[in-house]
Amino acid sequence: MAKNKTILYAAILAFTFIAPFAFPNFGTQLATLWLMIIVALTWDMTGGQMGYNSLGNIFFYGTGMYVAALISIGMVYDIGAYTNAAGGGIYKFTDLQYFGGLALGVLGAGLFCSIVAVVIGYLTFGLRGPYFAIGTLGVAIAAGELVSNWDWVGGGQGIALPVYPGDLDTGKIFFYFLFAAVGVSVFLFAKWLYGTRFGAAINAIRDDEEKADAMGIHTLRYKLYTWAMAAFFVGMAGGISAFQLIHFEPLESAYQTINLGIFMVVCVLLGGKGTLWGPVIGAILFHVFKEVTWNYLLGWQWVALGALIVVTVVYFQDGVMGWLVHKRPEWFGIKVEEKVAEQAE
Amino acid sequence: MTSIIEVQNVSKSFGGVVANHDVSMTVNSGTITGLIGPNGSGKTTLFNSIVGYHPIDGGSIQFEGEEISRLPVQQIARRGLLRTFQQTRIYGAMNGVENMLISLPHRKMSIWDALKTYTKEDYERADHLLEFVGLYEKRLLKSGDLSFGQQKLLEFAMALMNEPTCLLLDEPTAGINPTLINGLIDRLKRANTEFGITLFVIEHNMRVIMNMAETIYCLAHGELLAQGTPDEIQNDQRVIDAYLGAH
């Protein structure tokens, strides 16, 4: 069994490396798929594993975009002058400035989002269930509106970043591997975290927070840390997106609550909440569904998407993984075990 | 004999309803103490006050000599004063072993300890305690699917896993079938003698409480009606009138 798992992981990793070269026309699509996997896995950290359904995780994506962009620009130029629409200046970046800015920007975006998550978490984790969802959604919407009125960061026009210094196809592969690296990291991180006492504690909060309190678990502390971890990865993903998109603006691409902000939730519901593989499977299914309908059902694509959400929420709440657990519990070790060890003694 | 819980003149009202009025009692370290009384007499309210679920209106509650009446639930739990619930509370989506592992004491656990995986000893202890309450065979089943009685046993095992110094049990035998009750009495007594845990037990089953407790307090209408050994309580006319009834 362990051997099969190793082969499976090796195959997936090998496919990850080969994919952008085997399907060169789908480079950006595959990069976006990794982005979906990242936001789905991180959403599940609080939504699925801890029982706090955030609709505001997109806030970290947008904030990550801005922080990464501002760091990389600010290292070389005056930000106010750079973002001034009427300035008309030409700003050049050397290779070192570009890649150095990208590396520090993406890392800084992750760290900044983590800190902000602790602050917002402190204010919102007193809310439960739908109130937490709406509260966090409010944070994301408000942030988008505030940023779009903040001229220093480009206001409603957003920010244009330098273009990847190499040729375009290499750039696509470069961003694919950045997203893939973060995606694989999130997966391995989550796999490890859910096996620790920390993972068990956040599961306890999900199942019965009052009981967890009564057992002496530091519930608020675990909630803050979990959200900060999720925000770190989402912030980094946002930072990479900023460089990949080259130009972004606050409401449609950064704080896109009704697109990516909802998609990540749908991915997790589709794949199965509170499981390690659910968000990954869900992200793949969702991304394929979305691209197929956007290509072949154009004009009806949002209707098809809405139908998918309704069907998932009404008839398929446990997702693919939940359905599998229900159908094949023995695959997941759910069984009555006889006392073999005791009798042998 | 040293006291572990000192309740002095505690009062608690919900709006116009006086749930506890001027209640004082002492739980001695290492003993089993019972709390009885008719429905609505304020037993669970007193438990909730002790473990910090709600602030009290007046009086003092001390645990191991320290005032705890203003501390939040988690801090009191981390001091080693734990309670089980009348409406059993377990983590239903997880199996028995996971329920047990989660219940490891967090009082000395730093965030770095929390990032470790469970050790072989943790698993052995979980298995041992599940064996102790008779749930070993069902330990890999989703605990939400266990019967009510089994969930009660699991909750008791979880409490033991937390290594409390004092355990408040709210009706441990309610909903458990008569044959299992004997086993449970035995286990509660063993938890007291073998693990050295002080027990403070709310119980409606008189056979159970009279067999276990050394001291019993009886509440009625939110006030302390009587206290004494099981024999004294059984023969106290006030208790018979208010609660036990004449046989």
Interface residues (C-beta under 8 A of the other chain):
Chain A: L193 G195 T196 R197 F198 A200 A201 N203 A204 R206 D207 D208 E210 K211 A212 D213 A214 M215 G216 I217 H218 T219 R221 Y222 Y225 G274 G333 I334 K335 V336 E337 E338 K339 E342
Chain B: V51 P72 V73 Q74 A77 R78 L82 R83 F85 R89 I90 Y91 G92 A93 M94 N95 E98 L101 I102 S103 L104 P105 H106 R107 M109 I111 D113 A114 L115 K116 T117 Y118 E131 Y136 E137 K138 R139 L140 L141 K142 M158 N162
